[in-house]
Amino acid sequence: MNAGANNPATDGAQVIRRVYFGLMVVLGLGSIDQSIVSTALPRIVADLGGLSHLSWVVTAYVLASTATMPLYGRLSDQYGRRPLILIAILLFLAGSMLCGLARTLPELIVFRALQGLGAGGFMPLSQIIIGDLVPPAARGKRQGGIAAVYAACSVVGPLLGGVVTDVFSWHWIFYINLPFGLWGVWLIARALPHSTPGGGQRIDFLGSFLLTSATTAVLLLLTLGGVQWPWTAVPTMALALLAAGLTAALLRHVRRVPDPVLPLDLFSNRVFDVACVVMALSFMGLLGASVFFPLFFQVVRGVSPARSGLLTAPLMIGVVLSSVFNGRVLLRSGRYKPAQLIGLFVATLALAVVTWGIRGGATLAVIEPPIFLLGLGLGLVVPNMTIAVQNALPPERRGVGTSMLAFFRSLGGLLGVTGSGALFARHVQNLAGAAVRGPEMAGGLDVSRLAGPARLASMLLYRQAISQAFALGVAMIALAWCCLWLLPELPLHGRQERG
């Protein structure tokens, strides 16, 4: 007789492997789609026009995905994980198809937002589903795999976008999602068991609307304020008042209803509070600095866009390696805090060396190794923090808690990009004596066309401005490391159960 037949443990392991593979397909799509579009943007503008609104092709996607992250966790707690992940994938695929069919830039921006509405559920729901199927002590390997796939696809995205755009057209960077997305739907629908939702609860539609609206208003304010509109302009002030009013209405609402979309009791959990702060600060520093890597390589060092992508790749390679390694270490030790302390300390030192190297005009041989170490350090943080939060929350709060952690991480990244971009633009303006807008000037200034002294002066100006943005990133990651010491370390449930 087959010893594995009708064995619950064997069947459970097979279910986990099938579901995990399906989630990897979906996460790969979401990660690639965040980066694949950047390579095709020049071709999109050539076809559709609208250069002044080009940034919204990316911004609409990020805003929509960030604003909906908390909702997916809450809805999955009430209606189950399976229907929510399938709805998220189908929304993403519908947006992908419509993006490929877009004939004007406003159409593309709207359809990118639809894509984002679906993609907002990919990361939180994947982490929640893994949290449901795998005990905390054995979860490190799976969560590390999620981070590794996400990072690896972030590296592949720009290269794939260039190839697809050159061989076919930019429309196919969206059409290519359809077969892989449908494959992911089939895998997950076939393997993921039906979960028992929190029956008897009513969905907080008003709270969901207020949360999404307030988040969108705040992100729009941070995206547009000081960039497209001056901070003192009437539209900026009106948007600030709208964001404040919606936030106040949300806080008043969640205090009055019995089962709000954002449970305030989450913030009475110290693990959850510290985790959200650490993740927000870490990604504020990481994304705020890493957005300037291509600008440094292409404008200051004068390399091609393709080589620039290769020079940035060590960051994500480091994340992949440390995420995979971290899962195995956590599985043996059962502790999630020491690796994070080491990781953030290494990341802080690595980014500080990069900042020093950029400001001092160091060679690529000096700058590239700490870029790799930056990725190694950060790869020790994300999977462990997710495990820490899931381990500290009761099952009925695990979904919304995990999605809120992803929300604060994404929000921190957006704040970092906005803040470092403003610092960069101000520094360039002060040095050059001309009004220049943030990272947008990278596409409008070709330093290689300048002659002799003018070229050297421009490169020095950019080097100093970029180093200022990186210094802000160092400060944010260092602050995250300080906050991390406040994180309680609780025993992982799975180890106690096996004890």
Summary of the structure (lengths in Angstrom):
residues: 499
radius of gyration: 22.6
end to end distance: 31.5
largest distance: 82.2
contacts: 1810
relative contact order: 0.13
helix: 82%
strand: 0%
